Amino acid sequence: MTKLNFRNVWLANSVNKESFLWDEQVSGFGVRVKPSGVKSFFIQYRNKYKRSRRITIGRFGNITLEQARKLAQENLKLVSLGQDPAELKSKNFLKNHYLLFAGCFSNYRLIEMILLEGDIKFQIQTLDKIKNYVFLQNIPQLDIKEDSLLLSNNDGDTMSDVQAILLYLSEFHGLSHLVPEIHEKNRALFLDTLFEINYFFRSIFNSSPPVHIYCSKNTEKKPIKIDIINNVLIYLEKVEKEYYQSGPYFLIDRFSLVDLILSYWITFLGIDDLLKKMPNLKNCYFNVRKRSKIKHVFDRFTINSCNHLH
């Protein structure tokens, strides 16, 4: 460990994976170096729940080392006072503006609803703009398809997996009502169920994007639709029996990512009128649909419109 200076930050490089340089003057302050050459200042600390957090202060070149060190000291002082800079940063909309590049057959509405739930500023961009962005940001070439999506923050960090994005946004922006905190007893069950649900819906559609089936007016797809819906209903009956017996939501008394994902797929498949054997899940579904910040997304989310970005 050495005191960071302009020269050692400037010369730092990473070949195969990202690396870190730590400052000996300010504990917890460092520089992250990506193989692409992008270098970002950050701080790492533990919040009052003893949870390790890391926030980006700024990109090398956009701010100076001394400016970054000063910001690091200010944020670490907040930590010593019991505050969490990551949560405070999430409330500063100007510093957390996302670009959501969405293919017309992607599940971008799930990401959109999380961003709306958290009052997080974002813009939706059509997929035709992603190739130029990938080139400009020096991102490794992606396999761009109609069901692709990419979320990028103002630091140039990118993510393309829906499940990873949902968890990242919920936890980084302090949306604790969507994902149990690490100290909560039900966190393990929650994550296990969340991954199970995502795996089920990914596997049931195999490698074919579901929108290709459900937005098509081709009558040849009808047997496929019926088979998928039957399998989904059987699975939802299992979910109702195992997880929705104690309250209106998976976490009993509070809305979470599990409820949102299930409601998303129920809406996508247009099967809300087939939930007669699942009264608790049906109640949860309509509660989710009425949430003020995302109601308009559900309202415009119909089978006939799912092949368009709105």
N, C-alpha and C positions, 0 to 999 in steps of 0.2 A: 504494500500500500504506500502511495506517495501523494504529496500534495499535487492536485491537478493544476496544470498550467496550459497555456495556449499551445505550446509545442507538443506536449504528450497527447493532448486531445486531438490535435490536428493530424498527428502521425498514426494514431490508433487505427487498427484495421482488424477485421475478422473474416476468415476465409470460409469456413463451413457452417458455422452457427454463431448466433449473437454472443458477444462477450461484454464484460463489464469492467470499468475502471472505477475504483473507489477513492474518495478524497480523504486524506489523513487529517485535514484541518477541520472538516465538518463531518462528523460521524453520520452515516446514513445517506450521504450525498454522493452521487456518482454519475457516470456517463454510460449509456447503453450503446454498443456499436453493432450494427447489423451487417451481415455479409454484403448487402447492397451498398454499404458505405454511409448509410444514414446514421447520424449520431444524435442522441437525445439525452438531455440532462434529466435526472429524476431523483426522488428521495424514496427511501424505504424505511418503514417504521412499524411499530405495533400499536394498534389502537387500544382503547380501554378494555376491549374484550380479548386482548392478547392476540388479536388476529393480525397477521402480517399484511401490510398494505404497501403498494408502490404507486406513485403518481408521477406522471411526466410533467416537468416544469416548462420545457421548451426545447426546440431543436437547435443544435449547434449551427451557427450561421445566422439564425433568426435572432438569437439573443447571445450576449457575450458570456464568457465563463464567470466573470465577476457578478453580472446581473443574475445569473443562475444560482451562484453561491449565496447571494443575498436573499433571493426568494426561498432557497432551501432553508436558510436559517430562520426566516420568518415562519415558514410552514412547520418546521420542527419545534419552534417555540409554542405553536398552537397545540402540538402533540403533548408537550410537557404540561399544558394547562388542561388536558383531558379532552381536547377537541380532535376531530378527525378531518384532516385536510381533504381526503378523498370525497367525503360527504359534502364538505363545503364547496369543493370544486364542481361537484355535480349540479349544484344549484346555480352556478355561474354559466348561464346559457351561452354566452359569447365564447367561452373557452371549451365548450362541448357541443360543437356543431358537426353533425354527421352527414355524410353523403351515403345514400342507400341506392346502389345500382341494382336494378331489378329486371330480370327477364320476365316476359309476359306469362310464362308458365312456372314461375317460381312461387314459393310460399312467402313472398315479401310482406303480405298483410300481417303475418304474425309479428314480424319485426316492427312494422309500422305501429301496431297496437301497443307494444311495449314502450316505444319511444313516446307515444301519446300519453300513456299511463304515467310516465315519469316526467312529463312536461319538458322533454329533451328536444332541443332544436335539431331539425334535420331537413334534408331535401331528398326527394325521390328523383332519381335520374333513370332514363331508359337505358337498356343494355347496350344500345349502339354506341353510347358514349364511354363505355367501360374500357375498350381497347386502347383508346388514346390515353385514358387516365392511367392504366397499367403501365404504359410506356413511359409517361412523364414521371411517375413515381418510382420507376425502376423496380416494379414488382415482378417476381418470376411469372412467366407466361401462364395464364390460366386456360383451362379447357372450357371455353365459353360456349354455353348451350342455352336453349330457350328457357330452361329451368334454373339457370345460374343466378346467383346474387352475390353482392359484395358490399360489405359495410366498411366505411373508412372514416376515421376521426381526423381532427385537424392536425394531429401529429404525424399523419401518414400511416398509422397502423391500420391493417386491414384484416378482416375475417370473412369467411365464406360459408361456414357451417352453421345452419340455422340454430341447432341446439346450443352450440358454443356461444353464438351471438346473444341468445336469450339469457343465458346465465351471466355472461359478461355484462350486459347492460343492466340487469337486475342488481348485481352485486357491486359493480363499479359505481353506480349512481345511487346506491343506498336504498333501493326499493325493497326494503326488508319485508314488506307485506307480500311480495311475490315469491321470495325464496327465504326459507328459515335461516337465521344466522347460525354461524358455526357452533355456537354454544347451546343451541336449542336441541332438545332431545329428539324431535321428530325430523331432523335434517336428513339423517341417513335413509329413512323410509321414503321421504320426499324425493330425494335424488334418485333412489332406486326405481321408484314409480315413474318419475319423469323420463328416465332413460328407457324404461320398458315401453312406455307409450310411444315415444319417438321411434324406437326400434320396430314396434308393431306396424305403425303406419308406413314406415319406410319399406319394410319387408313385404307388406301386403300388395304394394304397387310394383314390387320388384324393380326392374330397371326402367320401366316406362313411366314417364311423368304423368301423374294422375290427371292433370288438366287435359291431356290429350284425349283421355277417355271421356271425361265429364263435360267437356266443352264441345265435343263432337256431336253433330246431329246424325251421324252415320248409324243406321239401325243395326249394323253388324256388331256394334259395340254393346248392345243391350244385354246379351248374356254375361258379358264381362262385368257390367255395372251391377247386375243382380247378384252375381257371385260375390263380388267385393262387398256390397252392402250387407249381405247375409253374414259374411265373416266378421264384419265390423260390429254388427248388432250382437252377435254372440260374444264378442270381446267386451263390448260395453256392458252387457249383462254381468259379466265377471267383475268388471270395474265397479259397477254399482254395488254388487254383493260384498266385495272386499273393502271398498274404501269410502262408500257414501251412505253409511248406515247411521252415523252419529251427528250429522249436521248438514247444512246446505252446501258446504264446500269440502274439498279434500282435507284442508286443514281445519275443518269443523266450523270455525267462526270467522274465517278470513279468506278472501280471494287470493289465488296463487297462480303460478305458471301452469300447473297441472290442469286447473279449471279452464284456463284460457286455451290451451292446446286442444283439449277435448271439445270445447265449444267451437273452436275453429274448424275442426274436422266434421263435426255434426252439421255445421253451416255449409261447409264445402260440399258435403255429400247430399245435403238437402233432406236429412232424415229426422228432423226434429219432431215430425208427426208420427214417427215410428218408435218413440221412446215410452210407450204406454207401460211396458213392463219394468221401467226404470224411473219411477216417480221422483226419487231424490236427485238423480242425475239430470232429469228434465227440469227440475226446479233450479238446479245450479246453472244449467244452460241459459234459462231465461233471465236469471239474475245477472249473469255475465253480459248478456246482450243488452241489458238496460244500463250498464255502466256509462256514465255521461261522457267520459273522454273518448270512448271507443265505439259508442252506439252507432255513429254515422258510418263507421267502417263496416260493421256487420250489415247495416241497412243497404249498403251499395254492393255488398258481397253476395252476388247471386250466380247461379250456374251460367246464366246467359252472358254475364259480364266478366267472367273470370279470365278471359283471354285478352283483357285490356288493362292497361295501367291507368289509374284515375288519380 
